[in-house]
Amino acid sequence: MVKPVVIVVGADKGGVGKTTVSRTLLDYFSVNNVQTRAFDTESPRGTLKRFYPEITEIVDMTTTADQMKIFDTLNSGLSVTVIDARAGLLSSALASLRDIGFLDSARSGQITFAVFHILGSSIASLDEIAETATFMSGAKYYLVKNFINDTQFFQWDQATYNSYFHRIKHATELVIPKLNEMAYEQVEVASVPFIDFVANKGRNDEPANNSFVLRGYVRHWLANVWSEFDRINLTELAGAKSATRAGEK
């Protein structure tokens, strides 16, 4: 039996591009032939589901019934479960995982667990790190600087920055570069995965008429994001090997 892999993408602050990172993860696993399912906790409307309707289910992670939908089905045969945690829900979600014994299972090696913590540029966002770190024993912890919104992280002075980032023993820092604004907006309008926008496909796999220029910007940006995922051996975390991606050559 394949060991389940659970990835939680979250932040305790809105507007930091959390769902954008979840989308890049789903695209990355797709091109690497890793079977993946996703849960969108922006209940009841959903955000992630708009881009990945076939593999995403909207849940309310604060309810026991929906927690059961996620964690009682980890042995469903799919390799990876991606949970896009609603803004402000990360700490409470991790507390729930502790309470149901999930974190103990991760510590004992029964489950591979990773957290992608999307950081904002404020000191308040740095304070989230200390709070989240208390749950990270047995987990892979990734601190993600997401420049998608042109965030200026280095407004932090270096001493303050170091005091927060160095207190977590096994945290790994990731950088998501900025995507051209017009390209990002057009992907939003198309409501398709980034890889489908690049491939000039519509929502139902039909040929689209996306701008050659904007597709190029998205392709280049996505290759840079995926190189960060390659750097942390994300496919190995998921129990797979990285595929050759012709579009990156």
C-alpha positions as CSV (number, residue, x, y, z in Angstrom):
1,M,0.0,0.0,0.0
2,V,1.3,3.5,-0.9
3,K,1.8,5.7,2.1
4,P,-0.6,8.6,1.9
5,V,0.8,12.1,1.3
6,V,-1.1,15.1,2.7
7,I,-0.1,18.7,1.8
8,V,-1.8,21.6,3.6
9,V,-1.4,25.0,1.9
10,G,-2.4,27.8,4.2
11,A,-1.8,31.1,6.0
12,D,-3.4,32.9,8.9
13,K,-3.7,36.0,6.7
14,G,-5.7,36.5,3.5
15,G,-4.5,38.0,0.2
16,V,-1.1,36.3,0.2
17,G,-1.7,34.1,-2.9
18,K,-2.4,30.9,-1.1
19,T,-4.7,29.3,-3.7
20,T,-2.3,30.3,-6.4
21,V,0.4,28.1,-4.8
22,S,-2.1,25.3,-4.5
23,R,-2.8,25.6,-8.2
24,T,0.9,25.4,-9.1
25,L,1.2,22.2,-6.9
26,L,-1.8,20.6,-8.7
27,D,-0.3,21.4,-12.1
28,Y,3.1,20.1,-11.0
29,F,1.8,16.8,-9.8
30,S,-0.3,16.5,-13.0
31,V,2.7,16.9,-15.4
32,N,4.6,14.4,-13.2
33,N,1.9,11.8,-13.4
34,V,1.2,11.9,-9.6
35,Q,-2.5,11.0,-8.9
36,T,-3.8,13.8,-6.8
37,R,-7.1,15.0,-5.2
38,A,-7.8,18.3,-3.6
39,F,-10.0,19.8,-1.0
40,D,-11.1,23.4,-1.1
41,T,-12.0,24.8,2.3
42,E,-13.5,28.1,1.1
43,S,-16.9,26.7,1.9
44,P,-19.5,27.0,0.5
45,R,-18.5,28.8,-2.7
46,G,-15.0,27.5,-3.2
47,T,-12.0,29.0,-5.1
48,L,-9.7,26.2,-6.1
49,K,-12.6,24.1,-7.4
50,R,-13.3,26.7,-10.2
51,F,-10.0,25.7,-11.7
52,Y,-10.0,21.9,-10.9
53,P,-13.6,20.9,-10.7
54,E,-13.0,17.2,-11.5
55,I,-10.5,16.5,-8.6
56,T,-11.6,19.1,-6.0
57,E,-14.3,18.9,-3.4
58,I,-15.4,21.8,-1.3
59,V,-15.4,21.1,2.4
60,D,-15.8,22.9,5.7
61,M,-12.8,21.7,7.7
62,T,-14.2,23.0,11.0
63,T,-16.9,20.2,10.9
64,T,-16.3,16.7,12.0
65,A,-18.3,15.3,9.0
66,D,-16.0,17.0,6.5
67,Q,-12.9,16.1,8.4
68,M,-14.0,12.5,8.0
69,K,-14.4,13.0,4.2
70,I,-10.8,14.0,4.0
71,F,-9.0,11.8,6.5
72,D,-11.1,8.7,6.6
73,T,-10.4,8.3,2.8
74,L,-6.6,8.7,2.7
75,N,-6.2,5.2,1.6
76,S,-8.4,5.8,-1.5
77,G,-5.6,4.8,-3.8
78,L,-4.6,8.4,-4.8
79,S,-1.1,9.3,-3.9
80,V,-1.4,12.9,-2.8
81,T,-4.1,14.9,-1.0
82,V,-3.8,18.7,-1.3
83,I,-5.8,20.8,1.2
84,D,-6.2,24.5,0.4
85,A,-6.9,25.9,3.8
86,R,-9.1,29.0,4.0
87,A,-7.4,32.2,5.1
88,G,-7.2,32.4,8.8
89,L,-7.8,28.6,9.2
90,L,-4.2,27.3,9.2
91,S,-3.6,27.3,13.0
92,S,-7.0,25.9,13.8
93,A,-6.7,23.3,11.1
94,L,-3.4,22.1,12.5
95,A,-4.9,22.0,16.0
96,S,-7.7,19.8,14.7
97,L,-5.1,17.5,13.1
98,R,-3.4,17.2,16.4
99,D,-6.7,16.4,18.2
100,I,-7.7,13.6,15.8
101,G,-4.3,11.9,16.1
102,F,-3.2,12.8,12.5
103,L,0.0,14.5,13.6
104,D,0.9,11.4,15.7
105,S,0.5,9.3,12.6
106,A,2.8,11.6,10.7
107,R,5.4,11.5,13.4
108,S,5.3,7.7,13.4
109,G,5.8,7.5,9.7
110,Q,2.4,6.2,8.7
111,I,1.6,9.4,6.7
112,T,3.8,11.8,4.9
113,F,2.7,15.3,5.9
114,A,3.8,18.7,4.5
115,V,2.7,22.2,5.2
116,F,3.2,25.1,2.7
117,H,2.9,28.2,4.9
118,I,2.4,31.2,2.6
119,L,3.9,34.3,4.2
120,G,2.8,37.9,4.0
121,S,5.2,40.8,4.4
122,S,4.2,41.9,7.8
123,I,5.7,41.1,11.2
124,A,2.3,39.6,12.1
125,S,2.9,37.1,9.3
126,L,6.3,36.2,10.9
127,D,4.5,35.7,14.2
128,E,2.4,33.0,12.5
129,I,5.6,31.0,12.0
130,A,6.2,30.6,15.7
131,E,2.6,29.5,16.2
132,T,2.6,27.1,13.3
133,A,6.0,25.6,14.2
134,T,4.6,24.0,17.4
135,F,2.7,21.6,15.2
136,M,5.5,20.7,12.8
137,S,7.2,17.8,14.5
138,G,7.1,15.0,12.0
139,A,6.1,17.3,9.1
140,K,7.9,18.8,6.2
141,Y,7.6,22.6,6.8
142,Y,7.9,24.9,3.8
143,L,8.0,28.7,4.3
144,V,6.8,30.2,1.1
145,K,7.6,33.8,0.0
146,N,5.0,34.4,-2.7
147,F,5.8,37.4,-4.8
148,I,2.7,36.9,-7.0
149,N,1.2,40.1,-5.5
150,D,4.6,42.0,-5.7
151,T,5.1,41.6,-2.0
152,Q,8.1,43.3,-0.6
153,F,9.5,40.9,2.0
154,F,12.7,42.6,2.5
155,Q,11.0,45.4,4.3
156,W,11.8,43.1,7.2
157,D,15.2,44.1,8.7
158,Q,17.7,41.2,8.5
159,A,18.0,40.6,12.2
160,T,14.2,40.3,12.7
161,Y,14.0,38.0,9.6
162,N,16.7,35.7,10.9
163,S,15.3,35.6,14.4
164,Y,12.1,34.0,13.0
165,F,13.3,31.9,10.2
166,H,16.2,30.3,12.1
167,R,14.1,29.2,15.1
168,I,12.5,26.4,13.1
169,K,15.0,23.6,12.8
170,H,13.9,21.8,9.6
171,A,12.0,24.6,7.8
172,T,12.8,25.1,4.1
173,E,12.3,28.4,2.3
174,L,10.6,28.6,-1.1
175,V,10.3,31.6,-3.4
176,I,7.4,32.0,-5.8
177,P,8.3,34.7,-8.3
178,K,5.9,37.4,-9.6
179,L,3.8,36.6,-12.7
180,N,3.0,39.3,-15.2
181,E,-0.3,41.0,-14.0
182,M,-2.1,40.8,-17.4
183,A,-1.1,37.1,-17.7
184,Y,-2.4,36.3,-14.3
185,E,-5.7,38.1,-14.9
186,Q,-6.3,36.3,-18.2
187,V,-5.8,32.9,-16.5
188,E,-8.3,34.0,-13.9
189,V,-10.8,35.0,-16.6
190,A,-10.3,31.7,-18.4
191,S,-10.8,29.7,-15.2
192,V,-8.4,27.0,-16.3
193,P,-5.3,25.5,-14.8
194,F,-2.0,27.3,-15.6
195,I,-0.9,24.3,-17.7
196,D,-4.1,24.4,-19.8
197,F,-3.7,28.1,-20.4
198,V,-0.2,27.5,-21.7
199,A,-1.5,24.6,-23.9
200,N,-4.2,27.0,-25.3
201,K,-7.0,24.8,-24.0
202,G,-10.4,25.9,-22.7
203,R,-12.4,24.6,-19.7
204,N,-13.7,21.6,-21.6
205,D,-10.4,20.8,-23.3
206,E,-11.5,22.6,-26.4
207,P,-9.0,24.8,-28.4
208,A,-8.8,28.3,-26.9
209,N,-7.6,31.6,-28.3
210,N,-5.2,32.7,-25.6
211,S,-2.5,35.3,-26.3
212,F,0.8,33.9,-27.5
213,V,2.6,36.5,-25.4
214,L,0.6,35.9,-22.2
215,R,1.0,32.1,-22.6
216,G,4.8,32.7,-22.8
217,Y,4.8,34.7,-19.6
218,V,2.9,31.9,-17.8
219,R,5.1,29.2,-19.2
220,H,8.2,30.9,-18.1
221,W,6.9,31.7,-14.7
222,L,5.6,28.2,-14.2
223,A,8.9,26.7,-15.1
224,N,10.6,28.9,-12.4
225,V,8.0,27.8,-9.8
226,W,8.5,24.1,-10.7
227,S,12.2,24.5,-10.5
228,E,11.7,25.4,-6.8
229,F,9.5,22.3,-6.4
230,D,12.3,20.2,-8.1
231,R,14.8,21.7,-5.7
232,I,13.0,20.4,-2.7
233,N,12.4,17.0,-4.4
234,L,8.7,17.3,-4.2
235,T,8.0,14.3,-6.5
236,E,10.1,12.1,-4.2
237,L,8.0,13.4,-1.3
238,A,5.0,12.1,-3.2
239,G,6.7,8.8,-3.9
240,A,7.2,9.5,-7.6
241,K,10.0,10.4,-10.0
242,S,10.2,13.8,-11.7
243,A,9.1,13.7,-15.4
244,T,10.9,15.3,-18.3
245,R,9.0,18.5,-19.1
246,A,9.5,19.4,-22.7
247,G,8.0,22.8,-22.3
248,E,10.8,23.9,-20.0
249,K,13.6,23.3,-22.5
